């Protein structure tokens, strides 16, 4: 059995296991992901200093630009979290909701929490005036997350939720909502 298959099976077993096991792994998963995200930001800022990169925006323009970006990111993350908590789950893959969530932001994108985190990183890049965070580290972070979603999380979701998730995946974009598709359906 490949490492990928072992990881998918482990994630499936925890996600479908006892509440105690899910509750044990949830803070571990959330902490690990938060640390990785913070690490990307810290390394980006160090790269800016190490290579003496020019500042992205002038002060106070950086604050003016970053506030709406960060506000929208926090709104998306909060809305996503509330949608999961309403059905007794979390965005942490170890402790997902017991059923597919298709309401709230999940009616528009499959991964609104990650969309919010990606926007948050761009907002922090603007706030910290970091060229490498905006143009190198955030795109790299997005690429790593897309790879992980495609190779681990989505196969586990297909295994756990079956055809319902496969249909959802076909009809709802991964990160960026297709608002034109919603308006065409109404016509």
Secondary structure, DSSP 8 states (H G I E B T S, - for coil): --HHHHHHHHHHHHHTS-HHHHHHHHHHHHHHHHHHHHHHHHHHHHHHHHTT---SS-TTHHHHHHHHHHHHHHHHHHHHHHHHHHTT--SSGGG--SS---SGGGGTBTTHHHHHHHHHHHHHHHHTT-HHIIIIIHHHHHHHHHHHIIIIIHHHHHHHHTHHHHHHHHHSBSSS--HHHHHHHH-
